[in-house]
């Protein structure tokens, strides 16, 4: 039986995809919607998990897989953070992980390693990184919960990493592309070509 880490996981799936031109999270990526990769990478790791989205198609995708979700109409990034934390709020949780939904190469093992690192240093802000280049997901200790709930308009937890740099711990990934996120159609094509080259080996 899998032992779940005592943390909440908020999957951020509310972006407008302005630079992409359409909802990138539903774009096909080698036979699956792009968002499916973060759903798989966070499965069976966290005590609580929720997808926060403003899109009914993503909500239906979660429903089909029995993944908790919150469907909302709030406009800003800090709204997504606050709503996700309200769902995951529990005195038993030691921290809160925030995952973007556009990293198709993110590995389950890396997310698990992030949580394992947090257990060893639960006072630290943990984030995945390749060398000195930090990325997502990020994991925040519970003592920062109030500050996370009170983030400025349209800001995410990254501003707390900048506020408390001495508390940040980088957890290394094996492959730099794990941290690559898709913002544009060009990014999508680049990742599709990379995936095709890998899958053909």
N, C-alpha and C positions, 0 to 999 in steps of 0.2 A: 504494500500500500504506500502511495506517495505521501510524504510529509510536506505539507504546504508551508511556505514561509509566512510568518505573521505580519504581512504587509498588504496594503491595498494597491491595486493597479488601476490607474485611470488611463484608458486608451482614448486619445484625442482624435476625434473624427468629425470635427465641426468646421474645418477650414473651408474657405470659399473657392480655393484653387484658382485665384485670379490670374496668376501667371500661366497656368495650364490652359485655361479657356473653357474647361468643363470639369465635372467632378472626377478628379484623378483617382480617387480611392476606389471607384468602380471600374476603372480601366482594366482590360484584360492583360494579365501578365503571365504568360505561359500557362494559359488555361484556367487561371483563377483571378478573381478581382484583386487588385493591389492590396486592399486592406486585409485580405485573408492571411497574408504573410505575418503580420503582427499578431493576428489572432492565434495563429499556430505557434508563434515564438513565445507567447505568454501563457500557453495552456498548461494547466496543472502545476503551476508554480506558486501562485499567490492565494492567500486565505480569502481575499475578496478581489473581484475584477469587474469592471464595468466599462462599456463603450459609451462615450458621450458624443451624440451626433445630432445634427439638425435634419438629417436625410432619412426619409422613410425607407428607401431601398436598403440602406445600411442597417436600419433597425430590423427589417425583415430578414436580412442575412444573419443577423445575430439571433433572431428568434428561431430560425431554422436549426441553429447549432446550439440552442439552449444557453446562449451567452447573455448575461444581464446587460441591459442597455438603458440609456436615458435619452429620450427624444425631446428636444427643446427648440426654442426659437430665439434664444438670446444671441446678441450680436458679437460679443467680444471673447477673446481668448481667456481672459480672467474669469468670465462666466463659466466656460467649460471646466476650468480648474475647480472653481467653487462648487459646481454641481456634482462633479465626480467625487470630491471629498465628502460632500454631504451624504452621498450614497454609501461610501466606504467608511464613514465615521464609526469608530469603535474603540473603546479604551484598550482593547487587546492588540491593536495594530501598533507595531513599532515604527512604521514608516509608510511613505506613499511614493509609489513609482509612477512616473508619467511617461507614456510612450506615444510617439507620433505614429501615424498609420501609413507612412509612405517610404518604408525602408524594406525593400523586397529581399535583401540578403541578410537581414538580421537573424541570428541563429538562436534557437532555444537554449543552447548551452551557454551562450553569452549572457542571456538574461538571468539564467540560473546562477551563473558565476557572480553577477552583479549583486544578487540577493545574498549569496554566501559571503561576499566581502562585507556587506552591510552588517550581517550578524556579528562579524568579528570587530567592527568599529561602528556601532550603532549611533554614535554622535555625529558621524560624518555625512556629508552630502556626496553620494556616490554617482558617478556617471561613466558610461562606457567611453573608451578613447582608443585611438590608434597612435601610439607614440605620445607626443605632447598635444595632439589634436583631439579635443573633447567632442563628444556627440551625444546622441540619445540612445536609449532611455536615460533618465535621471531618477535618483531615488533620494528622498528627503526624510530626515528623522522626524518623529512625531512632535518634537518640541518646536518645530517650525510650522506646525499646522495652522496656527492663527495667522501668521504672516502669509502663508499660501492662500488662505481664504480671503485675505485682504489685499491682494495684489492690485496694482494700479490698472486702470482701464486698458484692455487689450495687451497686457503683459503676462508672460509666463514665468515659471519658476527659475528660469535662467538668471533673472535679476538677483535672486537670492544667492546663487553661486558667485556672482560678482560682488555681492555685499559681504559674503563670508568666504573669501578665497582660502583662508587658512583651514577651513573645514572640508574642502573639496578633496576627494580621493578619486583618482582615475583608475578604472578597471580595464585592462587591455583586452582588445579583441584580436583575433588572429588575422583577420582580413579587413583591410581598410574599407572595402566596399560594404561591409556590414553597416557602416555609419552613413552611407550615401543615401540621401533622401531625394525624392523626385519632385521637382518644382515646375518643370517645363516639359513640353513634348520632346524636346531635344534630350533632356535627362532620361525620359522614358525609353527613347530609342537606344541611347547608350547602354542602359541597363538591360534591355532586351537583347542587344547584341552580345553583351558580356555573358548573360545567362545562356544564350544559345551556344556560345563557344564552350562554356563549361559543361553543359548537358550533353554536348556531342562527344566529349572525351570518353 
